[in-house]
């Protein structure tokens, strides 16, 4: 059973697909992070571990089996969802948070039936992918827009995770970042963690470059936004850093978006900040 609330049509499907009804017998036997990460369902994604360090990253955030975890943009590529879904399937919950229609429409310039159809083609690919990778959790996956999480969820999450999902929240004339982080703060239990892995702009970068339009934002801007929302920066890590990324162009020039350019392949994935915030 999947419960969805106030989702854009595209985002509704993204989160819904994270709980395709597949037998969970095999997944119930996975009692540790290492078992989840080594499962054959990840064979197609494991090559990215070199750049994304999922075991170290999730350990840094304190994520453990059986927790209630909210992921921002779950199923958007499915990379971390494929890990979090089985990790939370027995004894925990997975909550999906997506952007509201107002933000999607600005990202796509025109948000009409044609745009939905174009994204629908991508969703169909996700369907085939997640029908193999999905898990039937003990509790239903629920999904909400990040600006309107219902009060009944307040204090329910042990962790809220942003994997390369913050830059759009900083964009446009009326950025959504403060509203979104206020909702995230309420969603978390006291002592809960907000974890961020995000494409990082140099602190010396021009404001217009680091606005999020190129995928990069300054670490100082992210920290300031979380502190405005009441969070405390507890720790930072360079585990997902990449000094070969000069961060002087749009982030989508790099893999995994671009895999056909020897120059960008040599650079690898983007330079990323890894930050752990705590709700007091």
Backbone bond lengths (Angstrom), bond angles and torsions (degrees), N, CA, C in turn:
res aa  C-N    CA-C-N  psi(-1)  N-CA   C-N-CA  omega(-1)  CA-C   N-CA-C  phi
1 X - - - 1.465 - - 1.513 109.28 -
2 X 1.331 117.26 135.70 1.454 121.87 179.76 1.512 108.35 -124.75
3 X 1.309 116.98 132.89 1.450 120.78 178.60 1.512 108.53 -114.79
4 X 1.331 117.17 123.95 1.453 121.99 -177.61 1.521 108.63 -122.09
5 X 1.338 116.53 137.96 1.459 119.12 179.03 1.510 110.54 -131.45
6 X 1.333 117.55 129.42 1.460 124.29 170.95 1.507 113.06 52.78
7 X 1.314 118.25 50.36 1.446 121.87 -179.60 1.510 111.20 -103.18
8 X 1.336 118.15 148.23 1.452 120.49 166.06 1.520 107.46 -66.40
9 X 1.320 119.72 155.23 1.469 121.17 -177.60 1.512 113.20 -55.16
10 X 1.337 116.94 -42.61 1.462 118.69 -179.26 1.514 110.88 -68.74
11 X 1.331 116.39 -46.89 1.456 119.18 -176.30 1.517 112.09 -68.07
12 X 1.342 117.15 -31.00 1.460 119.58 176.06 1.511 110.84 -56.57
13 X 1.329 115.53 -43.77 1.457 119.46 -177.62 1.512 110.05 -70.45
14 X 1.333 116.90 -36.95 1.459 119.92 179.72 1.518 111.04 -55.50
15 X 1.333 116.37 -48.62 1.456 119.11 -177.67 1.515 111.14 -75.48
16 X 1.323 117.18 -38.62 1.457 119.66 -179.55 1.507 111.38 -59.33
17 X 1.323 116.02 -35.50 1.452 119.24 -176.70 1.514 112.71 -71.55
18 X 1.340 117.22 -13.46 1.455 117.98 179.54 1.519 112.71 -74.81
19 X 1.321 117.88 -4.10 1.465 118.45 178.00 1.515 111.06 -133.15
20 X 1.333 116.52 47.28 1.452 121.38 173.97 1.524 108.49 -55.46
21 X 1.307 117.57 140.05 1.461 120.78 -177.22 1.522 111.23 -74.18
22 X 1.296 115.12 93.37 1.456 122.50 176.80 1.521 106.62 -122.43
23 X 1.302 117.24 145.32 1.459 120.45 -178.87 1.515 110.85 -53.59
24 X 1.327 117.32 132.18 1.460 120.89 -176.36 1.518 112.65 -100.24
25 X 1.300 118.21 9.44 1.463 120.82 -176.90 1.519 111.64 -56.56
26 X 1.343 115.90 -47.42 1.462 119.64 -178.25 1.515 111.24 -65.23
27 X 1.343 116.67 -37.14 1.449 119.91 -175.18 1.522 111.78 -73.67
28 X 1.322 116.57 -27.88 1.459 119.68 -179.67 1.521 111.12 -64.48
29 X 1.330 117.05 -20.56 1.453 121.08 -178.81 1.528 112.00 -83.90
30 X 1.337 116.59 -8.76 1.453 119.55 -178.30 1.519 109.36 -83.96
31 X 1.313 116.19 105.85 1.452 119.35 -175.16 1.506 114.41 -103.09
32 X 1.323 118.76 -0.07 1.451 120.39 -176.24 1.520 110.73 -144.00
33 X 1.317 114.67 164.48 1.457 120.87 177.54 1.517 110.84 -60.04
34 X 1.320 117.26 -41.23 1.463 120.38 -177.67 1.516 111.65 -63.35
35 X 1.331 117.13 -36.80 1.465 120.19 178.69 1.523 111.10 -67.62
36 X 1.320 116.65 -39.77 1.464 120.24 177.48 1.522 110.29 -64.55
37 X 1.326 116.95 -45.21 1.462 120.83 -175.87 1.521 112.60 -69.98
38 X 1.327 117.08 -28.47 1.464 119.90 -177.20 1.521 113.12 -90.70
39 X 1.333 117.93 -4.33 1.465 120.60 -176.77 1.524 110.68 -62.88
40 X 1.325 116.07 146.90 1.464 121.17 -176.73 1.521 113.18 -63.29
41 X 1.331 118.15 -19.70 1.459 119.08 178.91 1.532 111.46 -62.37
42 X 1.343 116.93 -19.43 1.462 120.75 -178.71 1.518 113.22 -94.29
43 X 1.307 117.39 6.23 1.464 119.69 -175.25 1.528 112.19 -54.81
44 X 1.320 117.40 -37.74 1.460 120.30 -178.91 1.511 114.13 -77.30
45 X 1.322 117.43 -14.09 1.468 121.32 -176.16 1.521 113.87 -110.80
46 X 1.317 116.59 -10.87 1.461 119.25 -170.59 1.528 113.36 -65.45
47 X 1.316 117.63 -24.14 1.467 120.42 179.69 1.525 111.86 -60.30
48 X 1.332 117.44 -26.17 1.468 121.38 -178.86 1.524 111.67 -79.37
49 X 1.343 117.65 -10.74 1.468 120.38 179.91 1.523 111.17 -58.28
50 X 1.332 116.19 -30.34 1.468 120.95 179.91 1.521 111.39 -56.63
51 X 1.333 115.82 -33.89 1.464 120.66 -176.66 1.527 112.40 -100.76
52 X 1.328 117.50 -25.41 1.466 120.04 -170.78 1.528 114.33 -106.11
53 X 1.326 117.73 -16.39 1.464 122.38 172.79 1.528 112.60 45.79
54 X 1.327 118.00 59.20 1.468 119.64 -172.64 1.521 114.55 -61.84
55 X 1.321 118.08 -38.99 1.461 119.58 -178.60 1.521 110.78 -64.50
56 X 1.332 116.37 -48.83 1.465 120.78 -179.74 1.524 111.04 -65.59
57 X 1.341 115.63 -40.11 1.462 119.59 -177.34 1.522 111.41 -65.72
58 X 1.329 117.10 -48.61 1.461 119.92 -179.05 1.527 111.55 -68.65
59 X 1.319 117.21 -33.20 1.468 120.03 175.12 1.526 110.47 -65.90
60 X 1.323 116.35 -39.92 1.468 121.71 177.39 1.527 110.66 -60.13
61 X 1.333 115.95 -37.71 1.463 120.49 178.40 1.531 112.68 -80.81
62 X 1.330 116.75 -7.34 1.458 120.44 179.18 1.512 114.33 77.97
63 X 1.332 117.46 20.37 1.464 121.22 -178.74 1.523 109.75 -77.80
64 X 1.332 115.97 130.49 1.458 122.17 -179.30 1.522 109.97 -133.90
65 X 1.345 116.98 159.19 1.469 119.58 176.72 1.523 111.41 -55.32
66 X 1.321 115.55 142.08 1.456 120.64 176.29 1.512 115.44 87.06
67 X 1.328 117.87 -0.67 1.458 120.85 178.10 1.529 111.04 -77.75
68 X 1.325 115.39 163.08 1.460 121.66 167.49 1.519 107.23 -95.60
69 X 1.320 115.42 115.71 1.463 121.94 -173.64 1.521 109.71 -124.69
70 X 1.315 116.43 135.09 1.462 121.67 172.81 1.520 108.17 -106.94
71 X 1.336 115.84 130.68 1.461 121.30 177.28 1.520 108.89 -114.24
72 X 1.321 116.06 130.99 1.457 120.99 176.61 1.524 108.65 -82.46
73 X 1.318 116.83 128.41 1.466 125.24 -174.29 1.531 112.25 59.41
74 X 1.320 118.37 53.84 1.473 119.48 176.71 1.513 110.58 -65.80
75 X 1.308 116.15 145.24 1.456 119.55 178.39 1.502 113.59 78.30
76 X 1.343 118.26 -5.76 1.457 120.96 178.95 1.525 107.69 -77.71
77 X 1.313 115.73 81.24 1.451 122.20 -170.42 1.522 110.38 99.22
78 X 1.328 116.88 -28.36 1.454 121.56 172.00 1.509 115.45 76.39
79 X 1.321 118.84 6.26 1.456 120.49 -169.87 1.529 111.66 -67.14
80 X 1.311 117.94 -57.00 1.462 120.03 178.95 1.521 111.89 -79.60
81 X 1.340 117.26 -28.10 1.464 119.77 176.46 1.518 110.47 -58.37
82 X 1.321 115.87 -36.48 1.462 121.64 -179.18 1.525 111.33 -64.70
83 X 1.313 116.60 -23.71 1.462 121.52 176.77 1.528 110.80 -90.71
84 X 1.324 116.02 -46.11 1.462 120.40 -174.90 1.519 112.79 -69.40
85 X 1.327 116.90 -33.10 1.462 119.68 -177.60 1.532 111.93 -60.19
86 X 1.337 119.63 -55.33 1.468 118.54 177.62 1.521 113.27 -68.43
87 X 1.341 116.54 -27.75 1.462 119.53 -178.47 1.529 111.39 -67.45
88 X 1.329 116.21 -32.75 1.466 120.19 -178.48 1.525 113.03 -101.16
89 X 1.339 117.40 -2.99 1.474 121.16 -169.64 1.520 113.45 -63.18
90 X 1.319 117.52 -35.25 1.460 121.16 -177.23 1.524 109.46 -109.93
91 X 1.322 116.03 106.24 1.457 120.26 176.18 1.511 114.79 92.55
92 X 1.334 117.94 -5.97 1.454 120.71 179.33 1.511 111.23 -128.03
93 X 1.309 116.12 -164.73 1.461 122.38 178.13 1.517 108.94 -143.05
94 X 1.328 115.39 151.24 1.457 121.75 171.73 1.521 107.84 -117.33
95 X 1.330 115.86 124.91 1.461 122.77 178.34 1.520 108.07 -111.89
96 X 1.320 116.82 132.69 1.455 121.08 177.58 1.512 111.11 -101.11
97 X 1.330 116.76 134.78 1.464 122.34 175.50 1.522 108.58 -121.67
98 X 1.310 116.77 127.81 1.453 120.37 179.66 1.521 110.45 -127.17
99 X 1.321 116.22 173.22 1.455 121.06 178.02 1.529 110.49 -76.32
100 X 1.327 117.42 152.31 1.464 119.80 173.66 1.525 110.83 -74.10
101 X 1.324 116.07 163.11 1.460 121.16 179.19 1.520 112.20 -55.03
102 X 1.327 116.72 -34.94 1.461 120.15 -178.08 1.523 111.92 -61.16
103 X 1.340 117.22 -33.60 1.463 120.33 178.06 1.518 111.14 -80.71
104 X 1.334 117.45 -43.41 1.463 119.72 177.28 1.522 110.47 -55.25
105 X 1.338 117.31 -41.39 1.462 120.47 -176.16 1.521 111.26 -65.25
106 X 1.335 117.61 -32.80 1.464 120.34 177.00 1.528 111.13 -75.52
107 X 1.309 116.81 -35.14 1.460 120.49 178.98 1.522 111.55 -64.85
108 X 1.334 115.94 -36.75 1.458 120.67 -176.21 1.521 112.75 -98.67
109 X 1.326 117.94 5.10 1.464 123.63 -178.37 1.524 111.47 64.42
110 X 1.310 117.13 -58.53 1.464 119.92 173.91 1.525 107.88 -119.42
111 X 1.307 115.27 122.74 1.470 120.88 -179.61 1.520 107.50 -110.92
112 X 1.328 114.81 85.10 1.455 120.18 -176.00 1.519 109.45 -128.22
113 X 1.327 116.23 -171.33 1.463 120.02 -177.96 1.521 111.70 -61.05
114 X 1.348 116.61 -36.30 1.467 119.50 178.82 1.525 110.75 -64.16
115 X 1.335 116.33 -42.05 1.467 120.01 178.96 1.520 110.53 -63.58
116 X 1.317 116.31 -40.85 1.462 119.95 178.82 1.524 110.76 -64.64
117 X 1.325 115.34 -37.15 1.461 118.97 179.71 1.524 110.76 -67.67
118 X 1.337 116.19 -41.59 1.468 119.47 178.28 1.522 110.37 -60.76
119 X 1.314 116.75 -42.67 1.455 120.00 178.56 1.512 111.44 -73.17
120 X 1.314 116.15 -26.61 1.451 120.26 176.93 1.509 112.16 -61.66
121 X 1.339 116.27 -34.06 1.467 119.32 177.45 1.525 109.73 -62.96
122 X 1.326 116.07 -40.36 1.462 120.27 177.40 1.530 110.16 -66.16
123 X 1.313 116.11 -40.08 1.454 120.17 -179.50 1.521 111.01 -62.29
124 X 1.319 116.49 -38.31 1.462 119.16 178.84 1.526 110.55 -62.37
125 X 1.331 116.57 -36.71 1.463 119.46 176.23 1.529 109.62 -65.42
126 X 1.333 116.55 -40.20 1.454 120.51 177.55 1.520 110.81 -61.50
127 X 1.328 116.17 -37.43 1.459 121.43 179.83 1.522 110.02 -57.89
128 X 1.323 115.98 -49.29 1.469 119.32 -179.80 1.521 110.67 -63.76
129 X 1.329 115.81 -38.34 1.458 120.74 -177.83 1.527 111.42 -67.86
130 X 1.337 115.15 -49.44 1.451 119.13 -174.20 1.517 113.48 -80.20
131 X 1.342 117.87 -15.46 1.459 119.22 174.51 1.521 110.33 -67.31
132 X 1.310 116.51 -20.73 1.461 121.71 174.89 1.525 110.11 -93.16
133 X 1.347 116.10 -39.65 1.459 120.18 -173.57 1.512 113.41 -87.78
134 X 1.328 117.99 -13.89 1.448 121.08 -172.05 1.512 114.14 -72.24
135 X 1.315 114.25 167.63 1.452 122.36 -178.23 1.522 108.09 -136.55
136 X 1.321 117.08 144.34 1.460 120.50 171.40 1.523 107.83 -90.71
137 X 1.326 118.41 102.49 1.460 120.22 -175.40 1.517 112.11 -75.66
138 X 1.330 115.26 161.01 1.458 120.40 178.53 1.523 110.97 -65.54
139 X 1.337 116.87 -33.21 1.453 122.01 175.99 1.522 108.78 -118.86
140 X 1.343 117.99 150.49 1.461 119.60 -177.01 1.516 112.50 -66.03
141 X 1.320 115.25 143.58 1.455 120.66 169.68 1.520 107.57 -74.01
142 X 1.331 116.50 134.02 1.456 120.24 176.20 1.519 108.84 -116.84
143 X 1.319 116.42 153.96 1.449 120.85 -178.93 1.513 111.81 -135.90
144 X 1.335 115.49 141.35 1.462 121.57 179.95 1.524 109.41 -140.85
145 X 1.328 115.47 159.41 1.457 118.25 168.69 1.521 107.92 -76.08
146 X 1.311 115.44 145.95 1.460 120.59 -170.44 1.524 112.27 -70.20
147 X 1.322 117.45 -13.19 1.464 120.10 179.05 1.526 112.98 -98.35
148 X 1.337 117.46 2.37 1.475 118.74 -176.58 1.523 111.58 -152.14
149 X 1.325 116.39 58.93 1.465 121.18 175.47 1.531 107.87 -76.63
150 X 1.334 119.00 129.63 1.472 120.25 -176.12 1.524 112.54 -65.30
151 X 1.323 115.18 150.38 1.466 121.06 -176.86 1.525 112.55 -58.26
152 X 1.321 117.68 -29.27 1.468 119.65 -177.47 1.529 112.32 -63.98
153 X 1.332 116.90 -17.68 1.467 120.49 178.88 1.526 112.43 -90.76
154 X 1.326 117.50 -5.22 1.459 119.83 -178.17 1.529 111.16 -56.53
155 X 1.326 115.54 129.49 1.453 121.24 177.21 1.509 115.53 77.92
156 X 1.335 117.88 10.88 1.466 120.51 -173.74 1.528 114.34 -91.80
157 X 1.319 118.57 -23.62 1.470 120.68 -172.71 1.523 111.92 -92.43
158 X 1.324 115.03 138.41 1.465 120.74 172.44 1.521 111.06 -82.29
159 X 1.331 116.03 -30.25 1.463 120.78 -178.82 1.522 109.60 -152.05
160 X 1.326 115.74 144.13 1.464 123.03 170.75 1.521 106.74 -122.54
161 X 1.327 116.51 126.93 1.461 121.40 -171.18 1.523 111.29 -118.75
162 X 1.326 115.04 130.09 1.466 123.06 175.54 1.526 108.03 -111.23
163 X 1.308 117.66 106.54 1.463 121.07 175.88 1.525 108.68 -106.30
164 X 1.324 116.00 103.25 1.471 122.88 178.11 1.529 110.42 53.32
165 X 1.309 116.79 39.84 1.468 121.28 -173.48 1.523 113.05 -125.32
166 X 1.348 118.04 7.40 1.457 119.25 -173.94 1.519 114.07 -93.10
167 X 1.335 117.87 -25.48 1.466 119.06 -169.82 1.518 112.92 -60.55
168 X 1.337 117.54 -37.51 1.467 119.29 -179.69 1.530 111.48 -66.97
169 X 1.320 117.37 -25.49 1.464 120.29 179.69 1.523 111.96 -70.59
170 X 1.334 117.40 -19.55 1.465 121.73 179.08 1.527 112.64 -91.90
171 X 1.307 117.62 -8.52 1.466 121.31 -170.01 1.534 112.84 -86.17
172 X 1.328 113.27 167.38 1.463 123.93 169.67 1.536 112.46 74.60
173 X 1.340 115.42 175.84 1.466 121.38 -171.01 1.520 112.71 -66.35
174 X 1.313 116.72 -33.58 1.463 120.74 178.70 1.526 109.02 -123.68
175 X 1.335 116.98 82.52 1.471 120.12 -176.59 1.526 111.85 -56.70
176 X 1.315 114.87 146.47 1.467 121.49 -176.76 1.524 112.35 -90.73
177 X 1.325 116.92 -2.77 1.452 120.89 -167.15 1.528 113.16 -57.67
178 X 1.332 118.96 -46.04 1.462 120.12 -175.87 1.528 111.92 -68.45
179 X 1.327 116.43 -41.26 1.466 120.05 177.34 1.524 110.76 -62.78
180 X 1.337 116.06 -44.24 1.462 120.84 -178.24 1.525 111.32 -62.39
181 X 1.328 117.11 -45.33 1.461 119.52 -176.67 1.522 111.89 -71.98
182 X 1.312 117.82 -27.74 1.463 120.17 173.39 1.527 110.57 -63.93
183 X 1.340 116.30 -41.24 1.465 120.53 177.79 1.531 110.95 -67.10
184 X 1.326 116.35 -40.18 1.462 120.87 178.92 1.529 110.36 -63.23
185 X 1.318 115.89 -40.96 1.467 120.63 178.57 1.528 110.48 -58.86
186 X 1.325 116.32 -45.57 1.469 120.26 -179.92 1.527 111.71 -67.13
187 X 1.320 117.05 -35.48 1.464 121.43 -178.71 1.524 112.11 -65.65
188 X 1.317 116.81 -34.18 1.460 120.99 -176.47 1.526 112.32 -75.54
189 X 1.329 114.41 144.68 1.459 120.33 169.96 1.523 108.98 -69.95
190 X 1.310 116.82 158.30 1.459 120.45 174.33 1.527 108.94 -58.56
191 X 1.313 117.06 129.15 1.454 121.49 -175.80 1.510 113.78 87.76
192 X 1.347 116.75 -1.11 1.463 120.68 -179.62 1.518 112.49 -71.65
193 X 1.324 115.01 163.95 1.468 122.28 -173.66 1.520 111.04 -111.96
194 X 1.319 115.35 137.69 1.463 121.81 165.95 1.522 106.58 -109.30
195 X 1.322 116.61 118.44 1.457 121.80 -178.40 1.514 110.89 -107.73
196 X 1.320 115.90 137.36 1.467 121.48 -176.47 1.518 110.19 -129.31
197 X 1.334 115.79 127.22 1.464 122.09 164.77 1.522 105.27 -122.89
198 X 1.326 117.01 117.92 1.463 119.93 -170.33 1.529 111.10 -145.30
199 X 1.344 115.41 141.25 1.456 121.39 173.51 1.536 108.69 -53.83
200 X 1.343 115.95 131.14 1.465 120.04 -170.79 1.520 112.30 -111.81
201 X 1.322 115.26 126.25 1.463 121.28 173.31 1.526 109.04 -88.04
202 X 1.332 118.15 147.74 1.467 119.53 174.23 1.525 110.24 -60.24
203 X 1.316 117.11 147.09 1.464 119.98 177.96 1.521 111.44 -63.42
204 X 1.323 116.81 -21.58 1.468 121.11 179.31 1.522 112.99 -85.22
205 X 1.316 117.73 -3.91 1.464 121.33 -176.28 1.526 110.89 -66.75
206 X 1.326 115.55 148.80 1.459 120.91 176.59 1.524 109.94 -63.04
207 X 1.325 115.34 149.41 1.466 120.12 -176.48 1.514 112.04 -59.70
208 X 1.330 117.84 -38.96 1.465 119.34 -177.91 1.521 111.37 -68.92
209 X 1.344 117.35 -31.89 1.462 119.60 176.96 1.524 110.73 -69.05
210 X 1.327 116.68 -40.48 1.470 121.65 -174.48 1.524 112.33 -92.02
211 X 1.322 117.16 21.01 1.468 121.41 -177.72 1.519 113.10 -77.67
212 X 1.333 116.90 -9.25 1.457 121.76 -174.68 1.506 112.72 105.51
213 X 1.328 117.46 -16.78 1.465 120.52 -178.25 1.519 112.57 -64.10
214 X 1.331 116.60 -28.05 1.464 121.05 178.65 1.526 112.43 -97.21
215 X 1.328 116.01 3.90 1.462 120.85 -179.22 1.518 113.58 93.36
216 X 1.336 116.27 -16.46 1.463 121.42 -178.41 1.531 111.11 -100.49
217 X 1.325 116.57 143.46 1.463 122.29 170.00 1.525 108.10 -136.56
218 X 1.317 115.95 157.89 1.460 120.07 179.97 1.530 110.26 -76.90
219 X 1.321 114.93 143.25 1.462 119.33 178.10 1.524 110.51 -61.08
220 X 1.319 116.81 -38.29 1.465 119.90 -179.90 1.524 111.51 -62.03
221 X 1.337 117.31 -34.44 1.467 121.03 179.29 1.524 110.92 -69.08
222 X 1.328 116.28 -38.97 1.464 120.36 178.41 1.526 110.20 -66.00
223 X 1.325 116.58 -46.24 1.466 120.55 179.75 1.527 110.38 -60.59
224 X 1.329 116.59 -45.04 1.467 120.41 -179.08 1.528 111.36 -60.92
225 X 1.332 116.74 -40.46 1.466 120.69 -179.37 1.525 111.23 -64.35
226 X 1.332 116.76 -43.74 1.464 119.65 179.33 1.526 111.10 -67.20
227 X 1.312 116.94 -38.50 1.463 119.25 179.39 1.522 111.10 -67.10
228 X 1.329 117.45 -35.56 1.469 119.84 175.37 1.527 111.09 -60.44
229 X 1.328 115.78 -32.90 1.468 120.88 -178.47 1.526 112.50 -81.15
230 X 1.336 117.71 -5.68 1.459 120.66 177.53 1.513 114.99 105.50
231 X 1.337 117.59 0.78 1.462 121.24 -179.85 1.526 111.09 -80.09
232 X 1.317 114.67 158.71 1.461 122.31 174.20 1.523 108.13 -113.87
233 X 1.330 116.70 127.88 1.465 120.06 174.62 1.519 108.10 -72.58
234 X 1.324 115.91 113.80 1.459 120.67 -175.17 1.518 112.06 -93.33
235 X 1.329 116.91 -37.37 1.466 119.95 -177.59 1.523 109.70 -162.63
236 X 1.324 114.76 154.72 1.461 121.38 172.60 1.516 108.05 -132.19
237 X 1.313 116.03 157.41 1.460 120.81 -178.09 1.521 109.65 -142.86
238 X 1.320 115.40 150.57 1.463 121.44 176.28 1.529 111.27 -101.95
239 X 1.325 117.94 18.38 1.462 119.92 -175.82 1.526 112.37 -63.05
240 X 1.337 117.71 -27.25 1.461 120.95 179.96 1.523 112.32 -107.60
241 X 1.321 115.96 19.39 1.463 120.89 177.14 1.522 110.18 -76.48
242 X 1.320 116.07 157.16 1.461 121.98 175.24 1.517 108.25 -147.63
243 X 1.318 116.48 100.10 1.464 120.83 -176.67 1.522 112.59 -67.59
244 X 1.330 117.64 -13.52 1.466 120.30 178.05 1.528 112.68 -77.60
245 X 1.326 116.58 -15.15 1.461 120.44 178.43 1.522 108.81 -87.67
246 X 1.320 116.43 111.58 1.462 120.99 -179.24 1.523 112.42 -77.48
247 X 1.322 117.56 -10.72 1.470 122.83 178.69 1.519 111.24 50.58
248 X 1.335 116.03 49.24 1.466 120.46 -179.32 1.528 112.18 -119.63
249 X 1.319 116.34 16.96 1.459 122.01 177.10 1.516 108.14 -150.49
250 X 1.313 117.28 -173.89 1.468 117.49 179.30 1.528 109.47 -74.74
251 X 1.313 114.74 143.94 1.460 120.47 -170.22 1.522 112.51 -65.00
252 X 1.334 116.54 -23.98 1.461 119.94 -175.65 1.526 112.84 -76.97
253 X 1.335 116.16 5.36 1.469 119.72 172.19 1.525 110.40 -76.55
254 X 1.341 116.12 -15.51 1.461 122.59 -174.05 1.521 111.10 -99.10
255 X 1.349 116.99 162.80 1.465 119.22 171.93 1.532 109.41 -66.59
256 X 1.328 117.97 153.81 1.464 125.53 7.83 1.520 114.72 -85.00
257 X 1.363 118.45 -3.41 1.468 119.42 179.21 1.515 110.45 -62.91
258 X 1.342 116.53 -49.38 1.462 120.93 177.71 1.523 109.09 -104.79
259 X 1.310 116.12 119.76 1.470 120.40 179.87 1.512 111.18 -123.04
260 X 1.331 117.12 9.29 1.460 120.12 -174.11 1.517 112.62 -114.88
261 X 1.340 117.04 9.02 1.457 121.46 -177.94 1.525 109.19 -116.01
262 X 1.328 118.14 111.65 1.468 120.62 -177.96 1.525 112.94 -56.21
263 X 1.349 117.07 -34.86 1.460 120.69 -179.41 1.519 111.79 -63.05
264 X 1.331 115.84 -49.11 1.465 118.87 -178.11 1.526 111.67 -75.13
265 X 1.319 117.13 -30.21 1.462 119.43 175.18 1.522 110.64 -62.59
266 X 1.334 116.14 -34.99 1.461 120.56 178.99 1.531 111.05 -68.46
267 X 1.322 116.78 -29.63 1.467 120.73 177.25 1.522 110.58 -71.64
268 X 1.321 115.93 -42.98 1.460 120.98 -176.72 1.518 111.14 92.71
269 X 1.321 116.66 -164.75 1.458 120.50 179.42 1.529 110.20 -74.05
270 X 1.324 115.51 170.35 1.462 121.42 -170.73 1.528 113.14 -65.53
271 X 1.334 114.39 159.55 1.459 121.00 169.44 1.522 107.83 -71.40
272 X 1.328 116.96 128.97 1.462 120.18 -173.55 1.522 112.30 -132.18
273 X 1.306 114.83 137.34 1.461 120.90 169.81 1.530 108.38 -78.53
274 X 1.309 116.49 150.62 1.465 122.38 173.82 1.521 106.79 -132.74
275 X 1.332 115.95 112.59 1.458 121.60 -171.05 1.526 110.62 -126.56
276 X 1.316 115.73 140.11 1.466 121.04 175.94 1.530 109.26 -118.45
277 X 1.324 114.79 116.56 1.460 121.61 177.41 1.528 109.11 -107.23
278 X 1.315 114.87 149.71 1.463 120.09 -179.64 1.533 109.47 -122.38
279 X 1.341 115.72 136.78 1.464 120.02 170.45 1.525 107.59 -83.73
280 X 1.319 118.14 119.45 1.472 119.86 -177.05 1.534 112.28 -58.73
